[in-house]
């Protein structure tokens, strides 16, 4: 399976989590306050970190969720078809 397809599957999982967040994030927040929301918030932030650090271009290591513009980088929720740094095709 290509990195591009894996990235989209991960984004589908993220969207499922986002849709169900009233149950696993906001319901504990309403019941137990900020302490109740901390595990859900950590879980959510870990998914953002996973999108940037676990999905990497096999050539240069750049995330498909990142677009490099000069010395800056922009992160976005949709994966790129080709690497923004080395132009490697991520769909193969
Ligand atoms: Zn690359």
PDB file of the backbone (N, CA, C, O) and the ligand in Angstrom, with CONECT records:
HET     ZN  A 101       1
ATOM      1  N   UNK A   1       0.845  -1.176   0.000  1.00  0.00           N
ATOM      2  CA  UNK A   1       0.000   0.000   0.000  1.00  0.00           C
ATOM      3  C   UNK A   1       0.891   1.240   0.000  1.00  0.00           C
ATOM      4  O   UNK A   1       1.889   1.305   0.718  1.00  0.00           O
ATOM      5  N   UNK A   2       0.517   2.213  -0.811  1.00  0.00           N
ATOM      6  CA  UNK A   2       1.351   3.406  -0.943  1.00  0.00           C
ATOM      7  C   UNK A   2       1.215   4.303   0.289  1.00  0.00           C
ATOM      8  O   UNK A   2       0.245   4.212   1.041  1.00  0.00           O
ATOM      9  N   UNK A   3       2.199   5.158   0.470  1.00  0.00           N
ATOM     10  CA  UNK A   3       2.170   6.107   1.588  1.00  0.00           C
ATOM     11  C   UNK A   3       0.984   7.058   1.451  1.00  0.00           C
ATOM     12  O   UNK A   3       0.382   7.456   2.448  1.00  0.00           O
ATOM     13  N   UNK A   4       0.657   7.413   0.230  1.00  0.00           N
ATOM     14  CA  UNK A   4      -0.478   8.315  -0.019  1.00  0.00           C
ATOM     15  C   UNK A   4      -1.782   7.671   0.447  1.00  0.00           C
ATOM     16  O   UNK A   4      -2.605   8.327   1.087  1.00  0.00           O
ATOM     17  N   UNK A   5      -1.973   6.389   0.128  1.00  0.00           N
ATOM     18  CA  UNK A   5      -3.194   5.687   0.529  1.00  0.00           C
ATOM     19  C   UNK A   5      -3.232   5.486   2.050  1.00  0.00           C
ATOM     20  O   UNK A   5      -4.278   5.657   2.676  1.00  0.00           O
ATOM     21  N   UNK A   6      -2.086   5.122   2.639  1.00  0.00           N
ATOM     22  CA  UNK A   6      -2.027   4.980   4.105  1.00  0.00           C
ATOM     23  C   UNK A   6      -2.374   6.298   4.784  1.00  0.00           C
ATOM     24  O   UNK A   6      -3.066   6.321   5.802  1.00  0.00           O
ATOM     25  N   UNK A   7      -1.889   7.389   4.213  1.00  0.00           N
ATOM     26  CA  UNK A   7      -2.156   8.706   4.795  1.00  0.00           C
ATOM     27  C   UNK A   7      -3.637   9.035   4.734  1.00  0.00           C
ATOM     28  O   UNK A   7      -4.193   9.585   5.685  1.00  0.00           O
ATOM     29  N   UNK A   8      -4.283   8.700   3.612  1.00  0.00           N
ATOM     30  CA  UNK A   8      -5.724   8.964   3.516  1.00  0.00           C
ATOM     31  C   UNK A   8      -6.510   8.076   4.464  1.00  0.00           C
ATOM     32  O   UNK A   8      -7.505   8.522   5.035  1.00  0.00           O
ATOM     33  N   UNK A   9      -6.090   6.827   4.646  1.00  0.00           N
ATOM     34  CA  UNK A   9      -6.759   5.949   5.614  1.00  0.00           C
ATOM     35  C   UNK A   9      -6.614   6.505   7.023  1.00  0.00           C
ATOM     36  O   UNK A   9      -7.553   6.453   7.817  1.00  0.00           O
ATOM     37  N   UNK A  10      -5.438   7.035   7.330  1.00  0.00           N
ATOM     38  CA  UNK A  10      -5.235   7.648   8.642  1.00  0.00           C
ATOM     39  C   UNK A  10      -6.151   8.863   8.788  1.00  0.00           C
ATOM     40  O   UNK A  10      -6.709   9.093   9.861  1.00  0.00           O
ATOM     41  N   UNK A  11      -6.308   9.637   7.717  1.00  0.00           N
ATOM     42  CA  UNK A  11      -7.197  10.789   7.794  1.00  0.00           C
ATOM     43  C   UNK A  11      -8.650  10.357   7.957  1.00  0.00           C
ATOM     44  O   UNK A  11      -9.421  11.044   8.627  1.00  0.00           O
ATOM     45  N   UNK A  12      -9.038   9.235   7.360  1.00  0.00           N
ATOM     46  CA  UNK A  12     -10.398   8.716   7.566  1.00  0.00           C
ATOM     47  C   UNK A  12     -10.603   8.348   9.038  1.00  0.00           C
ATOM     48  O   UNK A  12     -11.663   8.610   9.605  1.00  0.00           O
ATOM     49  N   UNK A  13      -9.590   7.743   9.649  1.00  0.00           N
ATOM     50  CA  UNK A  13      -9.629   7.414  11.069  1.00  0.00           C
ATOM     51  C   UNK A  13      -9.745   8.706  11.906  1.00  0.00           C
ATOM     52  O   UNK A  13     -10.508   8.757  12.871  1.00  0.00           O
ATOM     53  N   UNK A  14      -8.989   9.733  11.528  1.00  0.00           N
ATOM     54  CA  UNK A  14      -9.043  11.014  12.243  1.00  0.00           C
ATOM     55  C   UNK A  14     -10.450  11.612  12.131  1.00  0.00           C
ATOM     56  O   UNK A  14     -10.974  12.145  13.109  1.00  0.00           O
ATOM     57  N   UNK A  15     -11.059  11.527  10.953  1.00  0.00           N
ATOM     58  CA  UNK A  15     -12.406  12.084  10.785  1.00  0.00           C
ATOM     59  C   UNK A  15     -13.417  11.310  11.620  1.00  0.00           C
ATOM     60  O   UNK A  15     -14.335  11.905  12.185  1.00  0.00           O
ATOM     61  N   UNK A  16     -13.262   9.989  11.707  1.00  0.00           N
ATOM     62  CA  UNK A  16     -14.132   9.189  12.572  1.00  0.00           C
ATOM     63  C   UNK A  16     -13.964   9.614  14.031  1.00  0.00           C
ATOM     64  O   UNK A  16     -14.945   9.742  14.762  1.00  0.00           O
ATOM     65  N   UNK A  17     -12.730   9.829  14.444  1.00  0.00           N
ATOM     66  CA  UNK A  17     -12.490  10.303  15.808  1.00  0.00           C
ATOM     67  C   UNK A  17     -13.110  11.677  16.024  1.00  0.00           C
ATOM     68  O   UNK A  17     -13.689  11.943  17.077  1.00  0.00           O
ATOM     69  N   UNK A  18     -12.991  12.544  15.031  1.00  0.00           N
ATOM     70  CA  UNK A  18     -13.538  13.896  15.158  1.00  0.00           C
ATOM     71  C   UNK A  18     -15.058  13.845  15.309  1.00  0.00           C
ATOM     72  O   UNK A  18     -15.631  14.563  16.129  1.00  0.00           O
ATOM     73  N   UNK A  19     -15.707  12.987  14.509  1.00  0.00           N
ATOM     74  CA  UNK A  19     -17.171  12.880  14.560  1.00  0.00           C
ATOM     75  C   UNK A  19     -17.627  12.317  15.911  1.00  0.00           C
ATOM     76  O   UNK A  19     -18.661  12.724  16.441  1.00  0.00           O
ATOM     77  N   UNK A  20     -16.853  11.383  16.463  1.00  0.00           N
ATOM     78  CA  UNK A  20     -17.236  10.768  17.730  1.00  0.00           C
ATOM     79  C   UNK A  20     -16.667  11.503  18.943  1.00  0.00           C
ATOM     80  O   UNK A  20     -16.833  11.038  20.070  1.00  0.00           O
ATOM     81  N   UNK A  21     -16.003  12.636  18.738  1.00  0.00           N
ATOM     82  CA  UNK A  21     -15.382  13.357  19.854  1.00  0.00           C
ATOM     83  C   UNK A  21     -16.365  13.825  20.924  1.00  0.00           C
ATOM     84  O   UNK A  21     -15.942  13.957  22.072  1.00  0.00           O
ATOM     85  N   UNK A  22     -17.642  14.089  20.642  1.00  0.00           N
ATOM     86  CA  UNK A  22     -18.541  14.432  21.755  1.00  0.00           C
ATOM     87  C   UNK A  22     -18.616  13.341  22.808  1.00  0.00           C
ATOM     88  O   UNK A  22     -18.883  13.640  23.972  1.00  0.00           O
ATOM     89  N   UNK A  23     -18.389  12.082  22.439  1.00  0.00           N
ATOM     90  CA  UNK A  23     -18.481  10.986  23.414  1.00  0.00           C
ATOM     91  C   UNK A  23     -17.180  10.766  24.172  1.00  0.00           C
ATOM     92  O   UNK A  23     -17.219  10.532  25.380  1.00  0.00           O
ATOM     93  N   UNK A  24     -16.042  10.832  23.518  1.00  0.00           N
ATOM     94  CA  UNK A  24     -14.781  10.504  24.195  1.00  0.00           C
ATOM     95  C   UNK A  24     -13.999  11.728  24.656  1.00  0.00           C
ATOM     96  O   UNK A  24     -13.049  11.587  25.425  1.00  0.00           O
ATOM     97  N   UNK A  25     -14.375  12.928  24.205  1.00  0.00           N
ATOM     98  CA  UNK A  25     -13.659  14.127  24.625  1.00  0.00           C
ATOM     99  C   UNK A  25     -14.555  15.085  25.413  1.00  0.00           C
ATOM    100  O   UNK A  25     -14.195  15.503  26.513  1.00  0.00           O
ATOM    101  N   UNK A  26     -15.708  15.432  24.864  1.00  0.00           N
ATOM    102  CA  UNK A  26     -16.525  16.471  25.485  1.00  0.00           C
ATOM    103  C   UNK A  26     -17.402  15.943  26.608  1.00  0.00           C
ATOM    104  O   UNK A  26     -17.654  16.672  27.567  1.00  0.00           O
ATOM    105  N   UNK A  27     -17.872  14.717  26.529  1.00  0.00           N
ATOM    106  CA  UNK A  27     -18.668  14.147  27.620  1.00  0.00           C
ATOM    107  C   UNK A  27     -17.848  14.030  28.911  1.00  0.00           C
ATOM    108  O   UNK A  27     -18.337  14.427  29.968  1.00  0.00           O
ATOM    109  N   UNK A  28     -16.605  13.493  28.862  1.00  0.00           N
ATOM    110  CA  UNK A  28     -15.790  13.510  30.089  1.00  0.00           C
ATOM    111  C   UNK A  28     -15.493  14.925  30.591  1.00  0.00           C
ATOM    112  O   UNK A  28     -15.380  15.144  31.797  1.00  0.00           O
ATOM    113  N   UNK A  29     -15.367  15.888  29.667  1.00  0.00           N
ATOM    114  CA  UNK A  29     -15.126  17.276  30.072  1.00  0.00           C
ATOM    115  C   UNK A  29     -16.324  17.828  30.831  1.00  0.00           C
ATOM    116  O   UNK A  29     -16.159  18.507  31.845  1.00  0.00           O
ATOM    117  N   UNK A  30     -17.530  17.540  30.347  1.00  0.00           N
ATOM    118  CA  UNK A  30     -18.742  18.033  31.011  1.00  0.00           C
ATOM    119  C   UNK A  30     -18.908  17.355  32.366  1.00  0.00           C
ATOM    120  O   UNK A  30     -19.315  18.001  33.332  1.00  0.00           O
ATOM    121  N   UNK A  31     -18.598  16.062  32.451  1.00  0.00           N
ATOM    122  CA  UNK A  31     -18.815  15.328  33.710  1.00  0.00           C
ATOM    123  C   UNK A  31     -17.748  15.613  34.757  1.00  0.00           C
ATOM    124  O   UNK A  31     -18.073  15.832  35.924  1.00  0.00           O
ATOM    125  N   UNK A  32     -16.464  15.614  34.352  1.00  0.00           N
ATOM    126  CA  UNK A  32     -15.389  15.699  35.336  1.00  0.00           C
ATOM    127  C   UNK A  32     -14.507  16.933  35.187  1.00  0.00           C
ATOM    128  O   UNK A  32     -13.511  17.067  35.897  1.00  0.00           O
ATOM    129  N   UNK A  33     -14.853  17.826  34.285  1.00  0.00           N
ATOM    130  CA  UNK A  33     -14.080  19.052  34.130  1.00  0.00           C
ATOM    131  C   UNK A  33     -12.812  18.831  33.317  1.00  0.00           C
ATOM    132  O   UNK A  33     -12.706  17.888  32.534  1.00  0.00           O
ATOM    133  N   UNK A  34     -11.872  19.711  33.523  1.00  0.00           N
ATOM    134  CA  UNK A  34     -10.638  19.689  32.732  1.00  0.00           C
ATOM    135  C   UNK A  34      -9.847  18.394  32.935  1.00  0.00           C
ATOM    136  O   UNK A  34      -9.230  17.889  31.997  1.00  0.00           O
ATOM    137  N   UNK A  35      -9.865  17.864  34.146  1.00  0.00           N
ATOM    138  CA  UNK A  35      -9.147  16.616  34.419  1.00  0.00           C
ATOM    139  C   UNK A  35      -9.725  15.476  33.580  1.00  0.00           C
ATOM    140  O   UNK A  35      -8.981  14.620  33.101  1.00  0.00           O
ATOM    141  N   UNK A  36     -11.027  15.462  33.404  1.00  0.00           N
ATOM    142  CA  UNK A  36     -11.670  14.407  32.610  1.00  0.00           C
ATOM    143  C   UNK A  36     -11.344  14.492  31.137  1.00  0.00           C
ATOM    144  O   UNK A  36     -11.356  13.482  30.433  1.00  0.00           O
ATOM    145  N   UNK A  37     -11.051  15.704  30.664  1.00  0.00           N
ATOM    146  CA  UNK A  37     -10.760  15.884  29.246  1.00  0.00           C
ATOM    147  C   UNK A  37      -9.297  15.667  28.911  1.00  0.00           C
ATOM    148  O   UNK A  37      -8.954  15.547  27.735  1.00  0.00           O
ATOM    149  N   UNK A  38      -8.421  15.613  29.912  1.00  0.00           N
ATOM    150  CA  UNK A  38      -6.982  15.498  29.627  1.00  0.00           C
ATOM    151  C   UNK A  38      -6.611  14.229  28.853  1.00  0.00           C
ATOM    152  O   UNK A  38      -5.849  14.330  27.891  1.00  0.00           O
ATOM    153  N   UNK A  39      -7.108  13.040  29.219  1.00  0.00           N
ATOM    154  CA  UNK A  39      -6.749  11.858  28.417  1.00  0.00           C
ATOM    155  C   UNK A  39      -7.207  11.978  26.956  1.00  0.00           C
ATOM    156  O   UNK A  39      -6.473  11.608  26.040  1.00  0.00           O
ATOM    157  N   UNK A  40      -8.408  12.489  26.749  1.00  0.00           N
ATOM    158  CA  UNK A  40      -8.900  12.662  25.376  1.00  0.00           C
ATOM    159  C   UNK A  40      -8.090  13.687  24.612  1.00  0.00           C
ATOM    160  O   UNK A  40      -7.805  13.504  23.428  1.00  0.00           O
ATOM    161  N   UNK A  41      -7.714  14.775  25.288  1.00  0.00           N
ATOM    162  CA  UNK A  41      -6.910  15.804  24.630  1.00  0.00           C
ATOM    163  C   UNK A  41      -5.527  15.260  24.266  1.00  0.00           C
ATOM    164  O   UNK A  41      -5.007  15.545  23.188  1.00  0.00           O
ATOM    165  N   UNK A  42      -4.935  14.473  25.173  1.00  0.00           N
ATOM    166  CA  UNK A  42      -3.625  13.877  24.885  1.00  0.00           C
ATOM    167  C   UNK A  42      -3.739  12.890  23.719  1.00  0.00           C
ATOM    168  O   UNK A  42      -2.866  12.835  22.853  1.00  0.00           O
ATOM    169  N   UNK A  43      -4.822  12.117  23.708  1.00  0.00           N
ATOM    170  CA  UNK A  43      -5.071  11.178  22.608  1.00  0.00           C
ATOM    171  C   UNK A  43      -5.191  11.927  21.282  1.00  0.00           C
ATOM    172  O   UNK A  43      -4.636  11.492  20.274  1.00  0.00           O
ATOM    173  N   UNK A  44      -5.905  13.039  21.276  1.00  0.00           N
ATOM    174  CA  UNK A  44      -6.106  13.826  20.059  1.00  0.00           C
ATOM    175  C   UNK A  44      -4.797  14.447  19.582  1.00  0.00           C
ATOM    176  O   UNK A  44      -4.496  14.413  18.389  1.00  0.00           O
ATOM    177  N   UNK A  45      -4.019  15.012  20.500  1.00  0.00           N
ATOM    178  CA  UNK A  45      -2.735  15.613  20.133  1.00  0.00           C
ATOM    179  C   UNK A  45      -1.748  14.556  19.630  1.00  0.00           C
ATOM    180  O   UNK A  45      -0.939  14.829  18.742  1.00  0.00           O
ATOM    181  N   UNK A  46      -1.817  13.354  20.199  1.00  0.00           N
ATOM    182  CA  UNK A  46      -0.940  12.278  19.744  1.00  0.00           C
ATOM    183  C   UNK A  46      -1.231  11.903  18.291  1.00  0.00           C
ATOM    184  O   UNK A  46      -0.322  11.528  17.550  1.00  0.00           O
ATOM    185  N   UNK A  47      -2.477  12.004  17.893  1.00  0.00           N
ATOM    186  CA  UNK A  47      -2.804  11.724  16.490  1.00  0.00           C
ATOM    187  C   UNK A  47      -2.221  12.783  15.561  1.00  0.00           C
ATOM    188  O   UNK A  47      -1.780  12.465  14.457  1.00  0.00           O
ATOM    189  N   UNK A  48      -2.217  14.023  15.997  1.00  0.00           N
ATOM    190  CA  UNK A  48      -1.581  15.071  15.195  1.00  0.00           C
ATOM    191  C   UNK A  48      -0.089  14.834  15.067  1.00  0.00           C
ATOM    192  O   UNK A  48       0.484  15.008  13.992  1.00  0.00           O
ATOM    193  N   UNK A  49       0.538  14.439  16.162  1.00  0.00           N
ATOM    194  CA  UNK A  49       1.976  14.141  16.125  1.00  0.00           C
ATOM    195  C   UNK A  49       2.250  12.927  15.251  1.00  0.00           C
ATOM    196  O   UNK A  49       3.246  12.897  14.529  1.00  0.00           O
ATOM    197  N   UNK A  50       1.376  11.926  15.307  1.00  0.00           N
ATOM    198  CA  UNK A  50       1.565  10.726  14.485  1.00  0.00           C
ATOM    199  C   UNK A  50       1.483  11.078  13.000  1.00  0.00           C
ATOM    200  O   UNK A  50       2.236  10.536  12.191  1.00  0.00           O
ATOM    201  N   UNK A  51       0.578  11.979  12.642  1.00  0.00           N
ATOM    202  CA  UNK A  51       0.455  12.371  11.233  1.00  0.00           C
ATOM    203  C   UNK A  51       1.749  13.018  10.733  1.00  0.00           C
ATOM    204  O   UNK A  51       2.117  12.859   9.569  1.00  0.00           O
ATOM    205  N   UNK A  52       2.432  13.741  11.610  1.00  0.00           N
ATOM    206  CA  UNK A  52       3.651  14.438  11.183  1.00  0.00           C
ATOM    207  C   UNK A  52       4.898  13.566  11.309  1.00  0.00           C
ATOM    208  O   UNK A  52       5.828  13.727  10.520  1.00  0.00           O
ATOM    209  N   UNK A  53       4.946  12.655  12.269  1.00  0.00           N
ATOM    210  CA  UNK A  53       6.188  11.926  12.546  1.00  0.00           C
ATOM    211  C   UNK A  53       6.188  10.481  12.089  1.00  0.00           C
ATOM    212  O   UNK A  53       7.260   9.941  11.814  1.00  0.00           O
ATOM    213  N   UNK A  54       5.035   9.826  11.993  1.00  0.00           N
ATOM    214  CA  UNK A  54       5.013   8.415  11.605  1.00  0.00           C
ATOM    215  C   UNK A  54       4.847   8.205  10.105  1.00  0.00           C
ATOM    216  O   UNK A  54       5.206   7.149   9.585  1.00  0.00           O
ATOM    217  N   UNK A  55       4.314   9.189   9.415  1.00  0.00           N
ATOM    218  CA  UNK A  55       4.155   9.091   7.958  1.00  0.00           C
ATOM    219  C   UNK A  55       5.245   9.941   7.337  1.00  0.00           C
ATOM    220  O   UNK A  55       5.220  11.168   7.436  1.00  0.00           O
ATOM    221  N   UNK A  56       6.216   9.276   6.688  1.00  0.00           N
ATOM    222  CA  UNK A  56       7.390   9.994   6.188  1.00  0.00           C
ATOM    223  C   UNK A  56       7.740   9.531   4.784  1.00  0.00           C
ATOM    224  O   UNK A  56       7.564   8.364   4.433  1.00  0.00           O
ATOM    225  N   UNK A  57       8.231  10.455   4.002  1.00  0.00           N
ATOM    226  CA  UNK A  57       8.723  10.149   2.662  1.00  0.00           C
ATOM    227  C   UNK A  57       9.890   9.164   2.784  1.00  0.00           C
ATOM    228  O   UNK A  57      10.788   9.383   3.597  1.00  0.00           O
ATOM    229  N   UNK A  58       9.896   8.085   1.994  1.00  0.00           N
ATOM    230  CA  UNK A  58      10.996   7.120   2.104  1.00  0.00           C
ATOM    231  C   UNK A  58      12.343   7.693   1.675  1.00  0.00           C
ATOM    232  O   UNK A  58      13.380   7.155   2.063  1.00  0.00           O
ATOM    233  N   UNK A  59      12.363   8.753   0.897  1.00  0.00           N
ATOM    234  CA  UNK A  59      13.633   9.329   0.435  1.00  0.00           C
ATOM    235  C   UNK A  59      14.212  10.348   1.410  1.00  0.00           C
ATOM    236  O   UNK A  59      15.388  10.272   1.763  1.00  0.00           O
ATOM    237  N   UNK A  60      13.388  11.303   1.848  1.00  0.00           N
ATOM    238  CA  UNK A  60      13.925  12.420   2.638  1.00  0.00           C
ATOM    239  C   UNK A  60      13.333  12.525   4.031  1.00  0.00           C
ATOM    240  O   UNK A  60      13.873  13.253   4.864  1.00  0.00           O
ATOM    241  N   UNK A  61      12.234  11.820   4.317  1.00  0.00           N
ATOM    242  CA  UNK A  61      11.669  11.848   5.656  1.00  0.00           C
ATOM    243  C   UNK A  61      10.655  12.947   5.901  1.00  0.00           C
ATOM    244  O   UNK A  61      10.201  13.113   7.034  1.00  0.00           O
ATOM    245  N   UNK A  62      10.284  13.702   4.880  1.00  0.00           N
ATOM    246  CA  UNK A  62       9.286  14.753   5.045  1.00  0.00           C
ATOM    247  C   UNK A  62       7.892  14.136   5.116  1.00  0.00           C
ATOM    248  O   UNK A  62       7.601  13.193   4.380  1.00  0.00           O
ATOM    249  N   UNK A  63       7.042  14.643   5.974  1.00  0.00           N
ATOM    250  CA  UNK A  63       5.683  14.132   6.107  1.00  0.00           C
ATOM    251  C   UNK A  63       4.856  14.504   4.869  1.00  0.00           C
ATOM    252  O   UNK A  63       5.014  15.605   4.342  1.00  0.00           O
ATOM    253  N   UNK A  64       3.977  13.611   4.395  1.00  0.00           N
ATOM    254  CA  UNK A  64       3.099  13.979   3.282  1.00  0.00           C
ATOM    255  C   UNK A  64       2.055  15.007   3.681  1.00  0.00           C
ATOM    256  O   UNK A  64       1.377  15.565   2.818  1.00  0.00           O
ATOM    257  N   UNK A  65       1.915  15.266   4.979  1.00  0.00           N
ATOM    258  CA  UNK A  65       0.977  16.275   5.468  1.00  0.00           C
ATOM    259  C   UNK A  65       1.640  17.637   5.608  1.00  0.00           C
ATOM    260  O   UNK A  65       1.067  18.550   6.204  1.00  0.00           O
ATOM    261  N   UNK A  66       2.833  17.778   5.068  1.00  0.00           N
ATOM    262  CA  UNK A  66       3.586  19.019   5.182  1.00  0.00           C
ATOM    263  C   UNK A  66       3.960  19.523   3.796  1.00  0.00           C
ATOM    264  O   UNK A  66       4.372  18.750   2.931  1.00  0.00           O
ATOM    265  N   UNK A  67       3.814  20.816   3.597  1.00  0.00           N
ATOM    266  CA  UNK A  67       4.289  21.461   2.377  1.00  0.00           C
ATOM    267  C   UNK A  67       5.394  22.423   2.758  1.00  0.00           C
ATOM    268  O   UNK A  67       5.194  23.314   3.584  1.00  0.00           O
ATOM    269  N   UNK A  68       6.558  22.247   2.159  1.00  0.00           N
ATOM    270  CA  UNK A  68       7.691  23.132   2.428  1.00  0.00           C
ATOM    271  C   UNK A  68       7.707  24.260   1.420  1.00  0.00           C
ATOM    272  O   UNK A  68       7.641  24.046   0.210  1.00  0.00           O
ATOM    273  N   UNK A  69       7.797  25.478   1.955  1.00  0.00           N
ATOM    274  CA  UNK A  69       7.914  26.667   1.121  1.00  0.00           C
ATOM    275  C   UNK A  69       9.163  27.386   1.595  1.00  0.00           C
ATOM    276  O   UNK A  69       9.132  28.103   2.595  1.00  0.00           O
ATOM    277  N   UNK A  70      10.254  27.196   0.882  1.00  0.00           N
ATOM    278  CA  UNK A  70      11.525  27.771   1.301  1.00  0.00           C
ATOM    279  C   UNK A  70      11.981  27.142   2.606  1.00  0.00           C
ATOM    280  O   UNK A  70      12.090  25.920   2.699  1.00  0.00           O
ATOM    281  N   UNK A  71      12.249  27.961   3.612  1.00  0.00           N
ATOM    282  CA  UNK A  71      12.669  27.442   4.917  1.00  0.00           C
ATOM    283  C   UNK A  71      11.486  27.216   5.845  1.00  0.00           C
ATOM    284  O   UNK A  71      11.666  26.763   6.976  1.00  0.00           O
ATOM    285  N   UNK A  72      10.260  27.530   5.376  1.00  0.00           N
ATOM    286  CA  UNK A  72       9.066  27.341   6.199  1.00  0.00           C
ATOM    287  C   UNK A  72       8.346  26.063   5.786  1.00  0.00           C
ATOM    288  O   UNK A  72       8.571  25.545   4.693  1.00  0.00           O
ATOM    289  N   UNK A  73       7.486  25.560   6.655  1.00  0.00           N
ATOM    290  CA  UNK A  73       6.675  24.386   6.359  1.00  0.00           C
ATOM    291  C   UNK A  73       5.264  24.627   6.870  1.00  0.00           C
ATOM    292  O   UNK A  73       5.069  25.183   7.951  1.00  0.00           O
ATOM    293  N   UNK A  74       4.282  24.203   6.082  1.00  0.00           N
ATOM    294  CA  UNK A  74       2.879  24.331   6.446  1.00  0.00           C
ATOM    295  C   UNK A  74       2.321  22.925   6.591  1.00  0.00           C
ATOM    296  O   UNK A  74       2.503  22.090   5.705  1.00  0.00           O
ATOM    297  N   UNK A  75       1.646  22.659   7.694  1.00  0.00           N
ATOM    298  CA  UNK A  75       0.996  21.365   7.893  1.00  0.00           C
ATOM    299  C   UNK A  75      -0.474  21.480   7.529  1.00  0.00           C
ATOM    300  O   UNK A  75      -1.123  22.483   7.825  1.00  0.00           O
ATOM    301  N   UNK A  76      -0.991  20.438   6.882  1.00  0.00           N
ATOM    302  CA  UNK A  76      -2.386  20.435   6.459  1.00  0.00           C
ATOM    303  C   UNK A  76      -2.945  19.033   6.636  1.00  0.00           C
ATOM    304  O   UNK A  76      -2.179  18.071   6.692  1.00  0.00           O
ATOM    305  N   UNK A  77      -4.288  18.892   6.726  1.00  0.00           N
ATOM    306  CA  UNK A  77      -4.871  17.582   7.026  1.00  0.00           C
ATOM    307  C   UNK A  77      -4.952  16.641   5.821  1.00  0.00           C
ATOM    308  O   UNK A  77      -5.227  15.456   6.010  1.00  0.00           O
ATOM    309  N   UNK A  78      -4.735  17.094   4.646  1.00  0.00           N
ATOM    310  CA  UNK A  78      -4.788  16.220   3.479  1.00  0.00           C
ATOM    311  C   UNK A  78      -3.363  15.899   3.019  1.00  0.00           C
ATOM    312  O   UNK A  78      -2.508  16.784   3.006  1.00  0.00           O
ATOM    313  N   UNK A  79      -3.101  14.654   2.645  1.00  0.00           N
ATOM    314  CA  UNK A  79      -1.739  14.290   2.228  1.00  0.00           C
ATOM    315  C   UNK A  79      -1.443  14.742   0.802  1.00  0.00           C
ATOM    316  O   UNK A  79      -2.347  14.880  -0.022  1.00  0.00           O
ATOM    317  N   UNK A  80      -0.172  14.966   0.529  1.00  0.00           N
ATOM    318  CA  UNK A  80       0.273  15.337  -0.818  1.00  0.00           C
ATOM    319  C   UNK A  80       0.529  14.075  -1.640  1.00  0.00           C
ATOM    320  O   UNK A  80       0.892  13.034  -1.093  1.00  0.00           O
ATOM    321  N   UNK A  81       0.340  14.174  -2.952  1.00  0.00           N
ATOM    322  CA  UNK A  81       0.629  13.053  -3.846  1.00  0.00           C
ATOM    323  C   UNK A  81       2.132  12.889  -4.049  1.00  0.00           C
ATOM    324  O   UNK A  81       2.619  11.779  -4.264  1.00  0.00           O
ATOM    325  N   UNK A  82       2.858  13.991  -3.981  1.00  0.00           N
ATOM    326  CA  UNK A  82       4.311  13.930  -4.134  1.00  0.00           C
ATOM    327  C   UNK A  82       4.944  14.691  -2.979  1.00  0.00           C
ATOM    328  O   UNK A  82       4.346  15.599  -2.403  1.00  0.00           O
ATOM    329  N   UNK A  83       6.159  14.297  -2.662  1.00  0.00           N
ATOM    330  CA  UNK A  83       6.863  14.929  -1.543  1.00  0.00           C
ATOM    331  C   UNK A  83       7.149  16.393  -1.882  1.00  0.00           C
ATOM    332  O   UNK A  83       7.533  16.720  -3.004  1.00  0.00           O
ATOM    333  N   UNK A  84       6.957  17.255  -0.904  1.00  0.00           N
ATOM    334  CA  UNK A  84       7.177  18.691  -1.154  1.00  0.00           C
ATOM    335  C   UNK A  84       8.659  19.049  -1.152  1.00  0.00           C
ATOM    336  O   UNK A  84       9.033  20.133  -1.600  1.00  0.00           O
ATOM    337  N   UNK A  85       9.501  18.155  -0.655  1.00  0.00           N
ATOM    338  CA  UNK A  85      10.934  18.468  -0.594  1.00  0.00           C
ATOM    339  C   UNK A  85      11.691  17.855  -1.765  1.00  0.00           C
ATOM    340  O   UNK A  85      12.451  18.544  -2.446  1.00  0.00           O
ATOM    341  N   UNK A  86      11.480  16.524  -2.006  1.00  0.00           N
ATOM    342  CA  UNK A  86      12.286  15.843  -3.031  1.00  0.00           C
ATOM    343  C   UNK A  86      11.447  15.425  -4.249  1.00  0.00           C
ATOM    344  O   UNK A  86      11.976  14.814  -5.178  1.00  0.00           O
ATOM    345  N   UNK A  87      10.150  15.748  -4.254  1.00  0.00           N
ATOM    346  CA  UNK A  87       9.245  15.452  -5.381  1.00  0.00           C
ATOM    347  C   UNK A  87       9.074  13.966  -5.646  1.00  0.00           C
ATOM    348  O   UNK A  87       8.660  13.587  -6.742  1.00  0.00           O
ATOM    349  N   UNK A  88       9.383  13.108  -4.669  1.00  0.00           N
ATOM    350  CA  UNK A  88       9.161  11.655  -4.797  1.00  0.00           C
ATOM    351  C   UNK A  88       7.653  11.408  -4.925  1.00  0.00           C
ATOM    352  O   UNK A  88       6.860  11.990  -4.185  1.00  0.00           O
ATOM    353  N   UNK A  89       7.260  10.533  -5.879  1.00  0.00           N
ATOM    354  CA  UNK A  89       5.858  10.176  -6.042  1.00  0.00           C
ATOM    355  C   UNK A  89       5.449   9.273  -4.880  1.00  0.00           C
ATOM    356  O   UNK A  89       5.995   8.180  -4.729  1.00  0.00           O
ATOM    357  N   UNK A  90       4.504   9.712  -4.064  1.00  0.00           N
ATOM    358  CA  UNK A  90       4.092   8.960  -2.872  1.00  0.00           C
ATOM    359  C   UNK A  90       2.913   8.031  -3.164  1.00  0.00           C
ATOM    360  O   UNK A  90       2.426   7.358  -2.255  1.00  0.00           O
ATOM    361  N   UNK A  91       2.443   7.982  -4.415  1.00  0.00           N
ATOM    362  CA  UNK A  91       1.297   7.139  -4.743  1.00  0.00           C
ATOM    363  C   UNK A  91       1.704   5.739  -5.191  1.00  0.00           C
ATOM    364  O   UNK A  91       0.841   4.894  -5.425  1.00  0.00           O
ATOM    365  N   UNK A  92       2.998   5.482  -5.314  1.00  0.00           N
ATOM    366  CA  UNK A  92       3.454   4.158  -5.753  1.00  0.00           C
ATOM    367  C   UNK A  92       3.879   3.308  -4.572  1.00  0.00           C
ATOM    368  O   UNK A  92       4.292   2.162  -4.753  1.00  0.00           O
TER     369      UNK A  92
HETATM  370 ZN    ZN A 101      10.804  13.371   0.052  1.00  0.00          ZN
END
